[in-house]
Amino acid sequence: MDEPSPTPSRRHIVLQLLLRAAVYLFLTLTMYVLSIGPMYWRWYESYAMHHSHEEALAYADRVSLFYLPLLEACNRSEHISAYVNWYIDFWV
C-alpha cells in the first residue's frame, strides 16, 4: 500500500525560506567582511589618496564605496574595528 507523501504545510515552506534567507545573508555578510583582507591595499590606495574623509567620499571609486559600510561600522564600534584590524594584519 503506497501512501502519498505528506505535502509540507505553507507555514513549513515559509519557515524553510526564512531560514535559507538568513543563512544566505549571514554567508554574504561574512564573505563581504573577509574580502577586505586581500583588497586592503586597493581600498587604501583609492581611499587614502585624498586629504579628508569628505574629499574621499566625493571622489570615491567603486572599491572605496563598496567598503564604505565596513568603514562606518569600524568607526562606530571598537569591537568591529579591532576584529577588522586584526584580520587585515594577516594580509598586510
NORMO-V644756 format. One record per residue. N is the residue number from 1. RES is the residue in three letters. PSI is psi as a letter, one per 30 degrees, with the letter a starting at -180 (none if undefined). OMEGA is omega in radians with two decimals (none if undefined). NEAR is the number of other C-alpha atoms within 10 Angstrom. Layout:
# NORMO-V644756
<<N RES PSI OMEGA NEAR> <N RES PSI OMEGA NEAR>>
This chain:
# NORMO-V644756
<<1 MET j 3.11 3> <2 ASP k 3.07 4> <3 GLU k 3.11 5> <4 PRO k 3.14 6> <5 SER k -3.11 6> <6 PRO k 3.11 6> <7 THR k -3.13 7> <8 PRO k -3.13 8> <9 SER l -3.14 8> <10 ARG e 3.14 9> <11 ARG e 3.12 9> <12 HIS e 3.14 11> <13 ILE e 3.14 11> <14 VAL e 3.11 11> <15 LEU e 3.11 11> <16 GLN e 3.12 12> <17 LEU e 3.11 12> <18 LEU e 3.10 12> <19 LEU e 3.12 12> <20 ARG e 3.11 12> <21 ALA e 3.12 12> <22 ALA e 3.12 12> <23 VAL e 3.12 12> <24 TYR e 3.11 12> <25 LEU e 3.11 12> <26 PHE e -3.14 12> <27 LEU e 3.14 11> <28 THR e 3.13 12> <29 LEU e 3.10 12> <30 THR e 3.12 11> <31 MET e 3.10 11> <32 TYR e -3.12 14> <33 VAL e -3.12 14> <34 LEU f -3.12 14> <35 SER f 3.12 13> <36 ILE f -3.13 19> <37 GLY d -3.13 19> <38 PRO f -3.11 13> <39 MET g -3.02 14> <40 TYR e -3.08 18> <41 TRP e 3.08 15> <42 ARG e 3.10 13> <43 TRP e -3.12 20> <44 TYR e 3.12 12> <45 GLU e -3.08 12> <46 SER f -3.09 18> <47 TYR e -2.98 23> <48 ALA f 3.14 15> <49 MET f 3.10 11> <50 HIS l -3.02 15> <51 HIS f -3.11 9> <52 SER l 3.12 11> <53 HIS e -3.12 10> <54 GLU e 3.11 10> <55 GLU e 3.11 13> <56 ALA e 3.11 17> <57 LEU e -3.11 14> <58 ALA e -3.09 10> <59 TYR g -3.05 14> <60 ALA k 3.01 16> <61 ASP a -3.05 13> <62 ARG e -3.09 11> <63 VAL e -3.12 16> <64 SER e 3.07 22> <65 LEU e 3.14 17> <66 PHE e -3.10 14> <67 TYR g 3.12 18> <68 LEU e 3.08 16> <69 PRO e 3.11 12> <70 LEU e 3.09 18> <71 LEU e 3.12 15> <72 GLU e 3.09 11> <73 ALA e 3.11 14> <74 CYS e 3.11 17> <75 ASN f -3.07 12> <76 ARG f -3.06 11> <77 SER k 3.10 10> <78 GLU e -3.13 11> <79 HIS e 3.12 12> <80 ILE e 3.13 15> <81 SER e 3.13 17> <82 ALA e 3.13 12> <83 TYR e -3.11 12> <84 VAL e 3.11 19> <85 ASN e 3.08 13> <86 TRP e -3.12 12> <87 TYR e -3.13 15> <88 ILE e 3.12 18> <89 ASP f 3.06 11> <90 PHE f -3.05 9> <91 TRP f -3.07 12> <92 VAL none none 9>>
